[in-house]
Every structure is written in C-alpha cells, then in structure tokens.
Amino acid sequence: MSSTKKRDAECQICGRRFRAGELFPATMIRATVLQIIRDEKPDWSDDGFICHFDLNRFRTKYVETILATEKGELTSLEIDVLESLRQHETLSANTNIQLDESTTFGQRLSDKLAAFGGSWIFLISFGCLMGVWILFNSLLFLWRPFDPFPYILLNLVLSCLAAIQAPVIMMSQNRQESKDRMRAENDYRVNLKAELEIRHLHSKLDLLLTHQWQRLLEIQEIQLDVMEQISEKRQ
C-alpha cells in the first residue's frame, strides 16, 4: 500500500492525485505550451507533474491561440499594406492638366496654329486659294492682272507663310517634347513606386509563409505527442 502511494503524485493544475502512468513530468513539456501553463498557473514548478487531461487542455488552447493569431496576422497584413499605400501620396498625375495650367497665350496660340497647319482643312483651303489665285490671274479677258505669270506675288506669300509656319511648328514641337518628358518622368515615378510596393509585399508574404510553416510544425509535433500518449495507454 505504501509503495503504491509513493508512485502516486499530485497534478499541479487540478490538485488531484494520480498514478505515475497518468501524469506527465513538467520537464518534458514543450516550451510553447509551458508558457501558456505558466500564464495561468504562476506558481508552476518544473519539478512537478501534470495530468494528461490538463496537458491536453493546454495543448488545445495553444493550437487555438495559433489559429487565432494566424487569422489576426492576415488581417494585420492587409491593414499594414493599405496603411503603407495610404501614407504615400498618389504619384500618378495628369500631365496635360499641369502643362495647360502653366502655358502662356503665345504657347497656346502656337499649338492651335500648328494643329490647324497640319490638318486637312488647311491643306484643302490652301489648295483652293492657290487655284483661285492662279485662275484669276490667268484669265485672258483681264487686261491688267495684279499678279501675272510667273506669279511673283504668290511666291512671296508662300515664302512668308513658310517662314512664319516653321517657327510656329518648332514651338509646338518643343511644347510636345516638354509634355513627353513630364509623362516619362511621371511614368518612371509610378513604376518605381509600384516596384517598391511589390518588393514590400513579396517580403511580407515570404515572412508570413515562413512563420506559418513554423506554427504548422509545432502543431504537428503536439499531435505526435498526443498520439504517442494514446499508443502508450493502449499498450
């Protein structure tokens, strides 16, 4: 009878006495589960024992904590990403509006003249005007045409028009180059920000996957411990 009592021990959680085969030594408990036990039982001693029922309860609590933490991490990850995107101002902008706000009257006029000079309306109108000019100065019934053949006045008008049109087109092209530079700079900044955000997301996903693998391994180790205990009981 006394030998049986010596083999009996008390569970530090529930306070009941069990036989040696129904108890688990505190030194054999995993550190992750042991931390939960110490949070609930501050006077826990590493020299004592715990019954299988209470040990499984703490193991289940640890698994539930892991699952709840995993859900919380997914939510915090989404919040972190949204917060990082919200803190930075939007880099994409409409460069046309920015340029239109800073243009002068001469620049706007050059753009309109260049747009009109490169249109079919100008080409057809100018062709009709030249045809009328040549026809009017080539009629035989006119005794004194104001610009007879070889149409020197018409050549002078065309030369003046070309001399005026060339600088206007060049001014418009310079404006277009400025727009292209602003678009290229804006695209570069947007692409750079997108690249940095993608790298940031990749690093977070890698960290999250690594953390999840560690948690899954811990859960698997606890399951193996429970299976070993069940097999020992059956034997």
C-alpha positions, 0 to 999 in steps of 0.5 A: 500500500505504501509503495503504491502511494509513493508512485502516486503524485499530485497534478499541479493544475487540478490538485488531484492525485494520480498514478505515475502512468497518468501524469506527465513530468513538467520537464518534458513539456514543450516550451510553447505550451509551458508558457501558456501553463505558466500564464495561468498557473504562476506558481508552476514548478518544473519539478512537478507533474501534470495530468494528461487531461490538463496537458491536453487542455493546454495543448488545445488552447495553444493550437487555438491561440495559433489559429487565432493569431494566424487569422489576426496576422492576415488581417494585420497584413492587409491593414499594414499594406493599405496603411503603407499605400495610404501614407504615400501620396498618389504619384500618378498625375495628369500631365496635360492638366499641369502643362495647360495650367502653366502655358502662356497665350503665345504657347497656346496660340502656337499649338492651335496654329500648328494643329490647324497647319497640319490638318486637312482643312488647311491643306484643302483651303490652301489648295483652293486659294492657290487655284483661285489665285492662279485662275484669276490671274490667268484669265485672258479677258483681264487686261491688267492682272495684279499678279501675272505669270510667273506669279511673283506675288504668290511666291512671296506669300508662300515664302512668308507663310513658310517662314512664319509656319516653321517657327510656329511648328518648332514651338509646338514641337518643343511644347510636345517634347516638354509634355513627353518628358513630364509623362516619362518622368511621371511614368518612371515615378509610378513604376518605381513606386509600384516596384517598391510596393511589390518588393514590400509585399513579396517580403511580407508574404515570404515572412508570413509563409515562413512563420506559418510553416513554423506554427504548422510544425509545432502543431504537428509535433503536439499531435505526435505527442498526443498520439504517442500518449494514446499508443502508450495507454493502449499498450 
